[in-house]
Amino acid sequence: MTNNPSRLPTIIFYVLAVFSIFAAVIFLTDSEAEYINNTDVLNRFDFSERLALISPDAFDRHPEALYTPNDFFEGLTSPPTYGFNGSRYATYRLVLNLQQGTLYGLTGLSATHAMTLWVDGVMLAQIGITGDSFESMTAATNFFTVYFVAGHEPTEIIIQRSGFVLAHGGRLNPIYFGKQPLITTWNILGHIRTSILVGFTLMSVLLYLGIFLFFRNQKRFLWFSLMCLMIALRTLGIDFRIITTLLPNLEWQLDYLLAYLATSAFAVAMILYLDAMFNNNANKIFKYIAIGFFAVHGVFMLLTEPAVYSQFNTVYNILMVSFVGGVLVNLVWRAALSKSKWQVEHILVIIGSVANIVLGVAEVAIRVATPEAVANYTQAGILVFIFINTIALTIYFRHNETELDEAKKQEKQLANENATLESLNRLKNDYLANIAHETKTPLTLISVDIQLAAALYQEEGEDAKLISEALYRAQEEILRMSRITENNLKLAAMQSNSEKMTTLDFYELLKSSAEVRRRLIEKNNNTLAVNVPDDLPNVYGNADQLIQVMSNLIDNANRHTKYGKISINASTAEGFAVISISDNGAGIPADLLPRIFERGVSGSGSTGLGLAICKQIVNTHDGKISIESKKGHGTNVIIKLPIKEGEG
């Protein structure tokens, strides 16, 4: 693995930027509050500038009792105790000396999972119905805010709590207390913070889901959008219980279940995302075991009551952090072994994942050490992970865009090179055609002169006879060279005219091709029979190329036939125009027949290009060509061209 030192400042910049944004969102939307667990300190507290976060330890606690303000007034209560002893229901009482006539407020998350609150004998909040057993209570949970005016007497705050629906029972949550403006500001800022975080994650869902729909093969964008969706659901369910505002009829069990299912789904999507970011390099067995664990846990929660599955929350949190951390370590280890080059986004993914895991471990440790403690470091870790990986994916996308631009440049360069090659090919074809054309004419003239000289010497004695034979042999070689030249000329013409397709009157094409060759055929002491029906359908093709095919095949038949018959027949069958050129000449040897359309294959000393060119032209027209021949019994060439009436 090679790392570029020049990337370190960039990585540091991105990390600092992320933590700055995160700190701005968290701390600028949070009012200062002091945690207080002692009544004496609380009575001396200055509420003019700050809020107090009252610990349950600051209250007088009456376990296994549900007292009302009247019970305390009449002295019907037992002595208070302090600390948490695991009781399922209890009464909390706090007496404070407050500034008379000042408006104060209390706000916080209700106890787990029924609570009634009185201030100076007046019931200000009732969430669920408290009771001394599971059957007598009605569970609920919500975020509450109440206000009251302090009187001239010490203010008495009494809270009843019942918690039979979860395995650990739970205790009273810390409560924010202070003057009304500060409490209101705290609530507003808290809702703003939650709205920003939820809005940011939902925006990321839409953004990266849209990118995935555009780049279907980039599943990392899908997994990241799912992570953002799960953290949005979890934040709505935990912070200020905003989900209960959006869905007022939602049962607390579903709220609680959705928060845990969202966490499990987040962990699964995170594993898949990490694997995708490192090019699917994770150990597949370990990855699927981790995903299977979260799936089984989700099914377990769906099939059991909160009192059952909440027994395993601590173990589940430990395993969740372990599996996610294990996948990350496995990916980093494999990437190190492969010595592949790391990009900035890989470093950011690792930093975000480590921050998430460390905060998750911290929460687990606190909960194990102090089960009644309230800690939500996991959510902070997840948000840091989301922030950092948003930047990591943006950088990855930028890299992809750069590579795409580079690919477009290469494609443009390749197109230019292809255009140059096509131009060179045209020049080559033109050069070949010029050479063939200019060579054919003198060769023809030389052949005629030699033929004339040979005829003059034919009857002038033995020496003249030898000269005549030599001249005839020279003429044959010249004719062979002429055929080579002609074939090259035809090949060049075929390549340059390969795109000139139109609708052709096939009847006229066949008739004219045959008639042009009739004089040559008769000069070779052969006869020509043309049987082409007047209603022969049109075909779609290149006239020059098809005439070339007919000329080649008729010349072949004429050249290999002496005192024989050449027949051209046409018909239609199954959507094809069928043409046959047959002769009763020398035929083709059986060993050559399977390879007769190959370039250079010939049984008569010719170039072996003519039939190869014919086959290439017919194939270009989506047709078929075949030969039937037997040595000494002639040859029959059959061509089938598709009928495409009206095209062109």
Disulfide bonds with the S-S distance in Angstrom:
none
